[in-house]
Amino acid sequence: MAERTGEASSSSTHAAPSLACAQCASTPDSLKQCLKCHSVHYCNRDCQKAHFKTHKKECAGLAQEYGKTHEPKMASRAPPRETGKGKGIGKWEVSV
């Protein structure tokens, strides 16, 4: 098991600097990361779908390594709207 984590960390460090599509090896301006492990890049959805059969074997291990070293991004929420006089009519309010 120690060998596997060593391989996962080394492959994740090598994947980041070389920004090329994992399926077709092209280097377009906008590459998208695998949303689970963040270590493999794809130029479009078709390449991601074609490469998934190969990538899914190592994706879970790479995702665990990524989770250990990176803080999760929390979604931000908009502040609640104020309802009252001068703020307009709300969804379930009736104008009298």
Buried (B, 14 or more C-beta within 10 A) or exposed (E): EEEEEEBBBEBBEEBEEEEBBBBBEEEEEEBBBBEBBBBBBBBBEEBBEBBBEEBEEBBEBBBEBBEEEEEEEEEEEEEEEEEEEEEEEEEEEEEE
